[in-house]
Amino acid sequence: MAKSRQAENWLGAKVPSRVVDGGSPAGVVSNGERRLEISSGVESIMSNRRYDYSPIIRRPRIEWPDHGRIALWVAPNIEYFHYEMPIRGSGSNHTPDVPGYTLRDYGSRVGVFRIMDVLDKYAIRASVLLNAEVCEQHPPIIDEGNKRKWEWLGHGMTNSVSMLDYKPEEERSIIHNVKEIITKSTGKAPKGWLGPGLGETADTPDHLAAEGFEYVCDWGNDEQPTPMRVKSGRMIVVPYELGVNDIRVFIRETHTPEEYYRMVCDHFDTLYKDSESGGRVLCLPLHPFVIGMPFRIKYLDKALDYMCSHEGVWRTTSGEIAEWYYKKYYKDPGRFEE
């Protein structure tokens, strides 16, 4: 029989998983592929049918505008947390979680504006992963972002609720509401999506495409965009970054600001070298309550200064990356069939 246990997602938050007899997580086998438990007790291998395997060494060369080598997009996660709910990833399950809540509130009150100042210095337009509830709760952030012509992506309603927490019949309407709220508040419909905690259900890509979204960032599978199969519309993955994500570097792995700076530069150096054979995407995810702290912010400044000092770095947005890829390189992978 299967039993439940708690596992950790990439942020360190506890999430439920199922375990088959013998202690192995249900849905996982030793070679990393997923498996399906069926009533007869026989297990069959399940492949990912959303996109095909495509090794980067066997693809046509990609080149960004003006012979660019690196498409650099900076991705602040601007989020709203509910005071009366547990804070995911804070290490505490009680409410109210005053330290966890107020740290994140600090990001919305102070840290995000430090990020704005640094990005202004390098003429970088942010691509914001936006909880829709920020639009009502913290409208000055939207005003300041619009002044800078920032791009806005859907990021659920609130980071207090994952897409995995909704009933299946609710998910499409939640995505629709997120789109409508952001469109009304910012003046432009979002085309991109990143789920809270990168959470998706098996149906999320199809719901997104049906609502007019054209790219998703939850799938950290590559350094170039990936065409994805959906039931209607079209969809690609625009690479998001987990390795040099500030919340992982500082909160989960407890690196110092100096180490963060070195990691970002080393990450860039490798991609820059590899881009001799074809353009790469470098996403720099940020969280205002993390990188916006006074003792960390200058290391973001230093990292951007280093990357932007190189030739062939296209300072862009996730939406511009998607638009360029669709125009120059996209090939329809066909429809997703269950």
C-alpha positions as CSV (number, residue, x, y, z in Angstrom):
1,M,0.0,0.0,0.0
2,A,1.0,3.6,-0.5
3,K,1.4,6.0,2.4
4,S,1.9,9.7,2.8
5,R,5.0,11.5,3.9
6,Q,6.5,15.0,3.8
7,A,9.1,15.9,1.3
8,E,10.9,19.2,0.5
9,N,10.5,21.3,-2.7
10,W,13.5,23.2,-4.1
11,L,12.8,26.1,-1.7
12,G,12.9,23.8,1.3
13,A,9.1,24.0,2.0
14,K,7.4,20.9,3.1
15,V,5.1,19.3,0.4
16,P,3.2,16.0,0.5
17,S,4.4,13.0,-1.4
18,R,3.4,9.4,-1.7
19,V,5.6,6.4,-0.8
20,V,5.3,2.9,-2.1
21,D,6.2,-0.1,0.0
22,G,10.0,-0.2,0.4
23,G,10.3,3.6,1.1
24,S,10.7,4.9,-2.5
25,P,8.7,8.0,-3.4
26,A,5.8,7.1,-5.7
27,G,6.3,8.3,-9.2
28,V,10.1,8.0,-9.1
29,V,12.5,5.3,-10.2
30,S,16.3,5.1,-9.9
31,N,17.0,6.5,-13.4
32,G,15.0,9.7,-12.7
33,E,12.0,8.9,-14.9
34,R,8.5,8.9,-13.4
35,R,6.4,5.7,-12.9
36,L,2.7,5.1,-12.7
37,E,1.1,2.8,-10.1
38,I,-1.9,1.0,-11.6
39,S,-4.4,-1.1,-9.8
40,S,-2.9,-4.4,-10.8
41,G,0.3,-3.5,-9.0
42,V,2.3,-3.3,-12.2
43,E,4.4,-0.2,-12.7
44,S,5.0,1.4,-16.1
45,I,7.4,4.1,-17.1
46,M,5.9,7.5,-17.9
47,S,7.8,9.9,-20.2
48,N,7.4,13.7,-20.3
49,R,5.3,14.3,-23.4
50,R,5.2,18.1,-23.1
51,Y,8.5,18.5,-25.1
52,D,11.0,16.3,-26.8
53,Y,14.5,15.6,-25.6
54,S,16.9,17.8,-27.6
55,P,20.6,17.9,-26.6
56,I,22.0,21.4,-27.0
57,I,25.0,20.2,-29.0
58,R,22.7,19.1,-31.8
59,R,20.5,22.1,-32.4
60,P,20.6,24.9,-35.0
61,R,22.5,27.9,-33.8
62,I,20.6,30.6,-31.9
63,E,21.6,34.3,-32.1
64,W,20.1,37.1,-30.2
65,P,19.5,40.6,-31.7
66,D,22.6,42.5,-32.8
67,H,24.7,39.3,-32.7
68,G,24.0,39.0,-29.0
69,R,25.4,36.0,-27.1
70,I,23.6,36.3,-23.8
71,A,20.0,37.2,-23.3
72,L,20.0,38.6,-19.7
73,W,16.7,39.0,-18.0
74,V,16.3,40.0,-14.4
75,A,13.3,38.5,-12.6
76,P,12.2,40.1,-9.3
77,N,9.6,38.0,-7.5
78,I,7.2,40.6,-6.2
79,E,4.8,38.7,-3.9
80,Y,2.0,39.1,-1.3
81,F,1.8,36.9,1.8
82,H,-1.2,36.5,4.0
83,Y,-0.6,37.4,7.6
84,E,-3.0,34.7,9.0
85,M,-1.4,31.8,7.0
86,P,1.8,29.9,7.4
87,I,4.7,31.4,5.4
88,R,6.0,28.8,2.9
89,G,9.7,28.2,3.3
90,S,10.1,30.2,6.5
91,G,10.7,27.0,8.6
92,S,7.6,27.7,10.7
93,N,4.1,26.3,10.5
94,H,2.5,28.5,13.2
95,T,0.4,31.6,12.7
96,P,1.0,34.4,12.9
97,D,4.6,33.9,11.8
98,V,5.7,37.4,12.7
99,P,9.4,37.1,11.8
100,G,8.6,35.3,8.5
101,Y,5.8,37.7,7.5
102,T,7.6,40.9,8.4
103,L,10.8,39.9,6.6
104,R,8.8,39.6,3.4
105,D,6.8,42.8,4.2
106,Y,10.2,44.6,4.5
107,G,10.9,43.5,0.9
108,S,7.7,45.2,-0.3
109,R,8.2,48.4,1.8
110,V,12.0,48.9,1.3
111,G,13.9,46.2,-0.6
112,V,12.0,46.4,-3.9
113,F,12.9,50.1,-4.3
114,R,16.6,49.3,-3.8
115,I,16.3,46.8,-6.6
116,M,14.7,49.5,-8.8
117,D,17.6,51.9,-8.2
118,V,20.2,49.2,-9.2
119,L,18.4,48.2,-12.3
120,D,17.9,51.8,-13.4
121,K,21.7,52.2,-13.2
122,Y,22.1,49.6,-15.9
123,A,19.0,50.5,-18.0
124,I,17.5,47.0,-17.3
125,R,13.8,46.6,-17.4
126,A,12.7,44.0,-14.9
127,S,10.5,41.0,-15.8
128,V,8.4,40.8,-12.6
129,L,6.9,37.5,-11.4
130,L,3.8,39.2,-9.9
131,N,1.3,37.9,-7.3
132,A,-2.0,39.5,-8.5
133,E,-2.9,40.5,-5.0
134,V,0.1,43.0,-5.0
135,C,-1.9,45.1,-7.4
136,E,-4.5,45.9,-4.8
137,Q,-2.4,45.7,-1.6
138,H,0.8,47.5,-2.8
139,P,-0.2,49.7,-5.8
140,P,2.9,52.0,-5.5
141,I,5.0,49.1,-6.7
142,I,2.9,48.8,-9.8
143,D,3.1,52.6,-10.4
144,E,6.9,52.6,-10.1
145,G,7.3,49.6,-12.3
146,N,5.1,51.1,-15.0
147,K,7.2,54.2,-15.0
148,R,10.1,52.0,-15.8
149,K,8.2,50.1,-18.5
150,W,8.7,46.9,-16.5
151,E,7.2,43.7,-17.8
152,W,4.7,41.8,-15.7
153,L,4.2,38.0,-15.6
154,G,1.5,36.1,-13.8
155,H,2.7,34.5,-10.5
156,G,-0.5,33.3,-9.0
157,M,-2.8,35.2,-6.7
158,T,-0.5,35.1,-3.6
159,N,2.6,33.2,-2.5
160,S,0.5,31.9,0.4
161,V,-1.3,29.5,-2.0
162,S,0.3,27.2,-4.5
163,M,-1.4,26.2,-7.7
164,L,-1.3,22.7,-6.3
165,D,-3.6,23.8,-3.4
166,Y,-6.6,24.6,-5.6
167,K,-9.3,22.1,-6.6
168,P,-8.8,20.9,-10.2
169,E,-12.0,22.6,-11.3
170,E,-10.7,25.9,-9.8
171,E,-7.3,26.2,-11.5
172,R,-8.4,27.6,-14.8
173,S,-10.5,30.4,-13.2
174,I,-7.6,31.3,-10.9
175,I,-5.3,31.7,-13.9
176,H,-8.0,33.8,-15.6
177,N,-8.5,36.0,-12.6
178,V,-4.7,36.6,-12.3
179,K,-4.6,37.6,-15.9
180,E,-7.6,40.0,-15.5
181,I,-6.3,41.7,-12.3
182,I,-2.8,42.2,-13.7
183,T,-4.1,43.5,-17.0
184,K,-6.4,46.0,-15.3
185,S,-3.7,47.2,-12.9
186,T,-0.7,47.4,-15.3
187,G,-2.5,48.2,-18.5
188,K,-1.1,45.2,-20.4
189,A,-2.0,41.5,-20.4
190,P,0.7,39.2,-19.1
191,K,2.0,36.7,-21.6
192,G,4.4,34.8,-19.2
193,W,3.8,32.8,-16.1
194,L,5.8,31.4,-13.1
195,G,3.7,29.5,-10.5
196,P,4.2,30.3,-6.7
197,G,7.0,28.0,-5.6
198,L,7.1,26.9,-9.3
199,G,4.1,24.7,-8.6
200,E,2.1,23.3,-11.5
201,T,-0.5,20.6,-11.9
202,A,-0.6,18.3,-14.9
203,D,-3.1,20.7,-16.5
204,T,-1.4,24.0,-15.8
205,P,0.3,24.5,-19.3
206,D,-3.0,23.8,-21.1
207,H,-4.9,26.2,-18.9
208,L,-2.3,28.9,-19.4
209,A,-2.3,28.5,-23.2
210,A,-6.1,28.6,-23.2
211,E,-6.0,31.9,-21.3
212,G,-3.6,33.4,-23.9
213,F,-0.3,33.0,-22.1
214,E,2.6,32.1,-24.5
215,Y,5.5,31.2,-22.2
216,V,6.1,29.6,-18.9
217,C,9.1,29.7,-16.6
218,D,8.5,26.9,-14.2
219,W,10.4,24.3,-16.2
220,G,14.1,24.9,-15.6
221,N,15.2,22.4,-18.2
222,D,17.5,24.3,-20.5
223,E,19.6,27.4,-21.4
224,Q,17.5,28.1,-24.5
225,P,13.7,28.4,-25.0
226,T,11.9,25.1,-25.4
227,P,8.7,24.5,-27.5
228,M,6.1,22.9,-25.4
229,R,3.0,20.9,-26.4
230,V,-0.3,22.2,-25.2
231,K,-3.9,21.3,-26.2
232,S,-4.6,24.7,-27.7
233,G,-2.7,27.9,-28.5
234,R,1.1,27.8,-28.2
235,M,3.6,27.6,-25.4
236,I,7.4,27.8,-24.9
237,V,9.6,27.6,-21.8
238,V,11.7,30.7,-21.2
239,P,14.5,29.5,-18.9
240,Y,14.3,30.5,-15.3
241,E,17.3,29.9,-13.0
242,L,17.4,27.9,-9.9
243,G,21.2,27.7,-9.3
244,V,21.9,31.4,-8.7
245,N,18.4,32.2,-7.5
246,D,19.0,34.6,-4.5
247,I,16.5,32.8,-2.2
248,R,18.2,29.5,-2.7
249,V,21.8,30.9,-2.4
250,F,21.1,32.9,0.7
251,I,18.2,31.3,2.5
252,R,18.6,27.6,1.8
253,E,22.3,27.3,1.2
254,T,23.4,30.2,3.5
255,H,26.1,31.6,1.2
256,T,27.6,35.0,1.9
257,P,27.0,38.0,-0.3
258,E,30.6,37.8,-1.6
259,E,30.0,34.1,-2.5
260,Y,26.8,35.1,-4.3
261,Y,28.7,37.6,-6.4
262,R,31.3,35.1,-7.3
263,M,28.7,32.5,-8.2
264,V,26.8,34.8,-10.5
265,C,30.0,35.8,-12.2
266,D,31.2,32.2,-12.6
267,H,27.7,31.3,-13.9
268,F,27.9,34.1,-16.5
269,D,31.5,33.2,-17.5
270,T,30.5,29.6,-18.4
271,L,27.4,30.7,-20.4
272,Y,29.4,33.4,-22.1
273,K,32.0,30.9,-23.2
274,D,29.4,28.3,-24.3
275,S,27.5,31.0,-26.3
276,E,30.3,30.8,-28.9
277,S,28.3,27.9,-30.3
278,G,24.9,29.6,-29.9
279,G,23.1,32.1,-27.7
280,R,22.2,31.4,-24.1
281,V,19.6,32.7,-21.7
282,L,20.7,34.0,-18.3
283,C,17.9,34.7,-15.9
284,L,18.8,36.3,-12.5
285,P,15.9,35.7,-10.1
286,L,15.6,38.2,-7.2
287,H,13.4,38.5,-4.1
288,P,13.1,42.0,-2.5
289,F,13.3,40.6,1.0
290,V,16.5,38.7,0.2
291,I,18.7,40.7,-2.2
292,G,17.2,44.0,-1.1
293,M,18.8,43.8,2.4
294,P,21.3,46.6,3.0
295,F,24.3,44.2,3.3
296,R,23.5,42.3,0.1
297,I,22.3,44.9,-2.5
298,K,25.8,46.1,-3.5
299,Y,26.7,42.6,-4.6
300,L,23.8,42.7,-7.1
301,D,25.2,46.0,-8.3
302,K,28.6,44.4,-8.7
303,A,27.3,41.3,-10.5
304,L,25.3,43.4,-13.0
305,D,28.3,45.6,-13.6
306,Y,30.5,42.6,-14.4
307,M,28.0,41.0,-16.8
308,C,27.0,44.2,-18.6
309,S,30.7,45.1,-19.2
310,H,30.9,42.3,-21.8
311,E,30.0,42.7,-25.4
312,G,27.1,40.8,-26.8
313,V,24.9,40.9,-23.6
314,W,21.3,41.7,-24.6
315,R,19.7,43.4,-21.6
316,T,16.1,42.3,-22.2
317,T,12.9,40.9,-20.8
318,S,11.5,37.5,-20.7
319,G,8.7,38.6,-23.1
320,E,11.2,40.0,-25.6
321,I,13.1,36.7,-25.5
322,A,9.9,34.8,-26.2
323,E,8.9,37.2,-29.0
324,W,12.4,36.8,-30.7
325,Y,12.3,33.0,-30.4
326,Y,8.8,32.7,-31.8
327,K,9.8,35.0,-34.7
328,K,13.1,33.3,-35.6
329,Y,13.3,29.8,-34.3
330,Y,10.0,28.4,-33.1
331,K,8.8,25.1,-34.6
332,D,5.4,23.8,-33.7
333,P,5.9,20.6,-31.6
334,G,2.3,19.5,-32.2
335,R,-0.6,19.2,-29.8
336,F,-0.5,17.6,-26.4
337,E,-2.7,14.5,-26.2
338,E,-3.6,12.7,-23.0
